[in-house]
Amino acid sequence: MNYFNDCKTLDEAKTLFRKLCLKLHPDTGGTNKDFIYMFNQFKSFRPSKGFEQPFNAEQFYNNEVRIFDSLNDVKVSFVGSFIWLEDNEKGATYRQKDAINAIVIQGKNKARFAGKKKVWYFSPEGYKQKAKSGKSLDQIKSKYGSKEFATKGRKAIS
């Protein structure tokens, strides 16, 4: 019973894992045996040929977080496979919209502005929104978890 035989990428395996957790978790009526087996399979999963390299925190910081070093007073949130940019100071992202639009991240779509949430976001390459969920950014962070970084604020020299 290997649920991950048809997965070609680590992202496919992660997506399948999340779906199976909802289906097989004991709290949702799944069987303990199936859930524990699947959970242990995923926990011990090691990428092999055709899969991505293991997560490297230093590389992640250098490639993903440092891209935003040029922005001032902006909170960067990594939520699932999305990156969200919020104001740390009112109007910070608006003042820097050209700089945000110029940011290119490999594997991500160009920056988009979520008007109702008043934040910018980068979605995975190829992602197309199916329907508007109406959820606030805080609700999304609560559901998927997030890791946040704040860019440094710079004061004008007078």
N, C-alpha and C positions, 0 to 999 in steps of 0.2 A: 504494500500500500504506500507507494511513493507519489505524493501529490505534485511533486515538482519536476517530474520527468520531462514534460513538454516545455519548460521554461528555458528560454534562450538567453535572457539577460537577468541581471540581479534585480532590476526594477520590476520585471515580470514576476519574479519569485516573491518580492516584497508585496506586490499587489495581491497576488494569490494568497499569501500568508494572511493578510488583513481580512480578505473575504472569508477564508476558512476559519479564522478566529471568531468572526461574528456567527458563523454557522455552527461550529463545533464546540465553542466554549461552554462549559457546564452551566453557566448562568443563563444561557440562552436555550437550554434544552438539549445541547449536544452531549455526546458521551465523553466521559472523562478519559477513557482509554484512547479514543481517536485524537482528542485534543492534545493530550500529553505526548503521544507519539509524534504528531505533526509539529508540536512546539519544539520538541527535542531535535527533530530533523532540521528545522530551520535554525535553531540555536547553534548546532554543530556544523552548519553549512559553510563550506569553504569554496570560494570561487575557483573554477577550473578553466580549462581552455574555452574561450568564447565568452567568459564572464569578465566583469570589471575587476580591477585590482582591489584588494582590501582597503578599507577606509584609512586614510592617513590624515590625522588632525592638522599637522603642520602644513601639509600641502593644501588642505581645505582652507586654512587661514590665509595662506599666501595667494591662492587662486580665487577664492570666493569673497573673503572679507576685505582684503586690502584694496579691491577694486573700488570700494566706497570711501577710501581714505580722503579723497578730494572733496567730498561733500561735508558740509558743516551743519551741525545741530539736527542730524537725521538719525532716527532709530532704524536699524536694519534687523528684520526678523526673518529667520529661516523656519518656515512652517511646511512640513512635508517636503515636497519638491518645488515649492514656491518660495520666492524671496519678496518680502514686503518692505517698502520704505515709508516711514511715517515721520511727521514733524516732531522733533523734540522741542522746537521753538516754533510758535505759530507762524506759518507762511514759509518755513524753511525749504520745503520741497518745491513750492511754487517759484520761489526766487531762483532755484537751481534746476528748473525743469529742462533747460537745454543741456546741462551737464548730465542729468539723469537719462535723457534721450540718447546721449552719445555713448553711454555705457553699453558695451557688448560683452555678453557672457556666453561662452561656449556651452551649447546644449540647452540654451534658454531662448525664448522669444524675446523680441525687443520690449522695452519697458512700456507698460500700459498704465493708464490712470483709471482707478475705480472711483467714479464720481460720487456715489452714495457713501462710500467709506472714506473718501478724501485721502486716499493713499495710492502710491505707485506700486506696481508689482511686476515681477518677472515670472513667467510660467514656463513649464518644460517645453522644449522645442516640439512643435507639432500639436500642442494642446489647443483644443477648440472648446470654448465654453458651450455646454449643452443647454443649460437653463440657469437663470439667475436664482440663487438660493435665498437671497434676502438676509443671510446671516451677517452679523457684524464681524469685524476682524477679531474681536475678543472671543466670540463664539467659535470661530474657526481655529484660533490658537488653542482654546480649551479642548476642542475635539481632537486635534492632531498633535498638539504639543508644539513648542517653539523654543528656539534659541535666539537670543537677542544680543545685538552689539550696538553701541551708540558711537556715532562719529563725533569727533571733537568739535566743540564750538570755538569759533575764532572771533575775538573782539576786534572791532575796527580801531585802527590807530588814529588818535585825534591829534 
